[in-house]
């Protein structure tokens, strides 16, 4: 499996679903009125931006627009992020 394949799978199967789950949870908290609504909305905007960036990266992978170096950097960054969360 190439690094591009690994990055694609990581984004599609791990990162994006986790972001969408976190977005759903924030929506629930906002709708329930739990916690600091302003902070939740800021977090929601940040998560949405991250999700949008992830979808953009997937498109760049599909169009073969990323260099091998960019792929390696992104893969390392997302892997580190995943390891930090665990």
SULBEL-V226139 format. One record per residue. N is the residue number from 0. RES is the residue in three letters. SS is DSSP state (2 for helix, 1 for strand, 0 for the rest). PHI is phi in degrees with one decimal (* if undefined). D_CENTER is the distance of its C-alpha to the mean C-alpha in Angstrom with 1 decimal. Layout:
# SULBEL-V226139
N,RES,SS,PHI,D_CENTER ; N,RES,SS,PHI,D_CENTER
This chain:
# SULBEL-V226139
0,UNK,0,*,21.2 ; 1,UNK,0,-77.5,20.2 ; 2,UNK,2,-62.5,17.4 ; 3,UNK,2,-62.3,16.0 ; 4,UNK,2,-63.4,16.3 ; 5,UNK,2,-61.8,14.6 ; 6,UNK,2,-63.6,11.5 ; 7,UNK,2,-59.7,11.6 ; 8,UNK,2,-64.5,12.1 ; 9,UNK,2,-58.7,9.5 ; 10,UNK,2,-67.8,6.7 ; 11,UNK,2,-72.0,9.0 ; 12,UNK,2,-98.9,10.4 ; 13,UNK,2,-121.4,8.3 ; 14,UNK,2,-65.3,4.5 ; 15,UNK,2,-63.1,4.7 ; 16,UNK,2,-59.9,7.9 ; 17,UNK,2,-64.7,7.2 ; 18,UNK,2,-63.1,5.4 ; 19,UNK,2,-65.2,8.4 ; 20,UNK,2,-64.9,10.7 ; 21,UNK,2,-65.1,10.2 ; 22,UNK,2,-62.7,10.8 ; 23,UNK,2,-59.9,13.8 ; 24,UNK,2,-62.7,15.1 ; 25,UNK,2,-66.2,15.2 ; 26,UNK,2,-58.5,17.0 ; 27,UNK,2,-62.1,19.4 ; 28,UNK,2,-65.0,20.1 ; 29,UNK,2,-65.7,20.8 ; 30,UNK,2,-65.2,23.0 ; 31,UNK,2,-79.6,24.8 ; 32,UNK,0,76.1,25.4 ; 33,UNK,0,-84.4,24.3 ; 34,UNK,0,76.6,23.6 ; 35,UNK,0,-82.8,23.2 ; 36,UNK,2,-61.5,22.2 ; 37,UNK,2,-60.5,21.7 ; 38,UNK,2,-64.6,19.3 ; 39,UNK,2,-61.8,17.3 ; 40,UNK,2,-66.6,17.2 ; 41,UNK,2,-65.3,16.0 ; 42,UNK,2,-62.4,13.2 ; 43,UNK,2,-61.8,12.5 ; 44,UNK,2,-60.5,12.6 ; 45,UNK,2,-65.0,10.2 ; 46,UNK,2,-65.5,7.5 ; 47,UNK,2,-63.6,8.6 ; 48,UNK,2,-62.1,8.6 ; 49,UNK,2,-62.4,5.1 ; 50,UNK,2,-62.6,4.7 ; 51,UNK,2,-60.9,7.9 ; 52,UNK,2,-62.0,7.3 ; 53,UNK,2,-63.6,5.2 ; 54,UNK,2,-63.9,8.3 ; 55,UNK,2,-64.7,10.5 ; 56,UNK,2,-63.6,9.9 ; 57,UNK,2,-59.1,10.7 ; 58,UNK,2,-64.2,13.7 ; 59,UNK,2,-64.5,14.8 ; 60,UNK,2,-65.2,14.9 ; 61,UNK,2,-62.0,16.9 ; 62,UNK,0,-88.3,19.2 ; 63,UNK,0,57.5,19.6 ; 64,UNK,0,-98.8,19.0 ; 65,UNK,0,-101.2,17.4 ; 66,UNK,0,-74.1,20.0 ; 67,UNK,2,-59.8,20.1 ; 68,UNK,2,-64.3,19.7 ; 69,UNK,2,-62.7,16.5 ; 70,UNK,2,-61.0,15.1 ; 71,UNK,2,-61.8,16.4 ; 72,UNK,2,-63.2,15.0 ; 73,UNK,2,-64.9,11.4 ; 74,UNK,2,-61.2,12.0 ; 75,UNK,2,-63.8,13.7 ; 76,UNK,2,-63.2,11.1 ; 77,UNK,2,-68.9,8.3 ; 78,UNK,2,-65.1,11.3 ; 79,UNK,2,-61.7,12.6 ; 80,UNK,2,-63.1,9.7 ; 81,UNK,2,-64.0,10.0 ; 82,UNK,2,-65.9,13.7 ; 83,UNK,2,-66.5,13.8 ; 84,UNK,2,-67.0,12.4 ; 85,UNK,0,-79.3,15.0
